[in-house]
Amino acid sequence: MVAKKGAAVLRTTGRLACEVCDFDSSEAYGIEGVIDVHHVVPLHQLGESVTGLNDLALLCPTCHRVLHQHRPIISPDELRAKRFGS
């Protein structure tokens, strides 16, 4: 599922960038794919279910870690709004 999400985003946008801060390791360091895949709704809240591509978000390691530091955990959209005020 991780590879499918990355491939789908790459086909659509042409790059693997963080959905919160837009960091792209390929642009910054010339190393593609330094990106995490995050479940938008935490697995412990989902219970048993089938994960779809829309259930996943691409995040840089920093934004991914910050999301998991919040209690209760916040969504990528909430973190983007908190960081950029929109």
C-alpha positions as CSV (number, residue, x, y, z in Angstrom):
1,M,0.0,0.0,0.0
2,V,2.9,2.3,0.8
3,A,4.4,1.8,-2.7
4,K,1.0,2.3,-4.3
5,K,0.4,5.6,-2.5
6,G,3.8,6.9,-3.5
7,A,3.3,5.8,-7.1
8,A,-0.1,7.4,-7.3
9,V,1.1,10.7,-6.0
10,L,4.1,10.6,-8.2
11,R,1.9,10.0,-11.3
12,T,-0.4,12.8,-10.2
13,T,2.0,15.5,-9.1
14,G,5.4,14.4,-10.5
15,R,7.0,14.6,-7.0
16,L,6.9,13.1,-3.5
17,A,6.4,16.1,-1.3
18,C,5.1,16.4,2.3
19,E,1.4,17.1,2.3
20,V,1.9,19.5,5.3
21,C,5.0,21.5,4.5
22,D,5.7,20.6,0.9
23,F,9.3,19.4,1.7
24,D,10.7,17.3,-1.2
25,S,13.9,15.5,-0.4
26,S,14.7,15.2,-4.1
27,E,14.7,19.0,-4.6
28,A,16.4,19.6,-1.3
29,Y,19.1,16.9,-1.3
30,G,18.9,15.1,-4.6
31,I,17.7,12.0,-2.8
32,E,14.2,10.8,-3.8
33,G,11.7,9.2,-1.5
34,V,12.6,10.4,2.0
35,I,8.9,10.5,2.8
36,D,6.7,8.7,5.3
37,V,3.2,7.3,4.7
38,H,0.8,8.2,7.5
39,H,-2.7,6.8,8.2
40,V,-4.9,9.9,8.3
41,V,-7.2,8.2,10.8
42,P,-5.1,6.4,13.4
43,L,-5.3,2.6,13.1
44,H,-6.4,2.2,16.8
45,Q,-9.5,4.3,15.9
46,L,-10.3,2.5,12.6
47,G,-10.4,-1.0,14.0
48,E,-10.5,-3.7,11.3
49,S,-10.9,-2.1,7.9
50,V,-9.3,-2.1,4.5
51,T,-6.9,0.8,3.9
52,G,-7.4,2.8,0.7
53,L,-5.0,5.3,-0.9
54,N,-7.2,8.2,0.4
55,D,-6.7,6.9,3.9
56,L,-2.9,7.7,3.6
57,A,-0.9,10.9,3.5
58,L,2.7,11.5,2.5
59,L,4.6,13.4,5.2
60,C,8.2,14.3,5.7
61,P,9.7,12.6,8.8
62,T,9.5,15.8,10.8
63,C,5.8,16.5,10.2
64,H,5.0,12.9,10.7
65,R,6.7,13.0,14.1
66,V,5.0,16.2,15.1
67,L,1.6,14.8,14.3
68,H,2.2,11.9,16.6
69,Q,3.4,14.2,19.4
70,H,0.0,15.8,19.6
71,R,-2.5,14.4,22.1
72,P,-5.0,13.8,20.8
73,I,-3.3,13.2,17.5
74,I,-4.2,15.8,14.8
75,S,-4.7,15.5,11.1
76,P,-2.3,16.6,8.4
77,D,-4.8,19.4,7.5
78,E,-4.9,20.6,11.1
79,L,-1.1,20.6,11.3
80,R,-0.9,22.5,8.0
81,A,-3.3,25.1,9.3
82,K,-1.4,25.4,12.6
83,R,1.9,25.9,10.7
84,F,0.7,28.2,7.9
85,G,-2.4,29.7,9.4
86,S,-4.7,28.5,6.6
